[in-house]
């Protein structure tokens, strides 16, 4: 996830990501890291996100499993999945409406 016009926060997240990528590549490549960051825009109307997944794929899976096993992680994942499905549904409805209007 790339961001445009990075804030100081997002710039710090991206810098940390680059630093950790170098660390993982330099050493045994058995480590894994998942970074997810979000912040509201200046108006507080939308959010901007950035993130990365790096390192050993098997370890990434173990990290995700560990996150999902935590009660808070499980609930956050459910909310994110619901929001993603709602967003997809809204886009689908709007696209269908636009196609209908063009006829």
C-alpha positions, -999 to 999 in steps of 0.1 A, spaced: 0 0 0 16 32 -11 6 66 0 8 100 -16 19 132 1 31 114 32 25 129 66 53 127 91 36 96 106 33 78 73 69 88 64 81 73 97 62 41 90 77 39 55 112 45 68 108 18 95 95 -6 68 126 1 46 149 -4 76 133 -37 85 134 -49 49 172 -43 48 175 -61 82 156 -92 70 176 -93 37 209 -89 55 204 -116 80 190 -151 77 158 -142 59 138 -163 84 121 -133 100 88 -119 89 71 -86 95 36 -72 87 31 -35 90 -3 -19 88 -8 18 94 -37 42 90 -44 78 97 -73 101 90 -69 128 63 -67 164 72 -105 167 72 -111 135 91 -134 123 63 -113 94 49 -83 74 60 -50 69 44 -33 35 47 2 21 41 17 -12 49 39 -40 39 45 -77 43 81 -89 42 103 -118 50 97 -155 52 62 -164 39 58 -192 64 66 -169 93 42 -143 79 14 -169 81 24 -178 117 23 -141 126 -12 -138 111 -24 -168 130 -10 -154 163 -28 -121 156 -61 -138 148 -59 -159 179 -59 -128 201 -95 -118 209 -89 -82 199 -72 -93 167 -101 -115 158 -126 -88 164 -107 -62 144 -104 -87 115 -141 -93 115 -148 -56 114 -123 -50 86 -138 -79 66 -173 -65 71 -162 -30 60 -144 -44 30 -175 -64 19 -197 -33 24 -174 -12 3 -174 -39 -25 -212 -40 -24 -215 -3 -26 -191 -1 -56 -210 -29 -73 -244 -11 -68 -229 22 -80 -214 6 -111 -247 -11 -119 -265 22 -116 -240 40 -139 -244 12 -165 -281 15 -163 -280 53 -167 -258 50 -198 -284 29 -216 
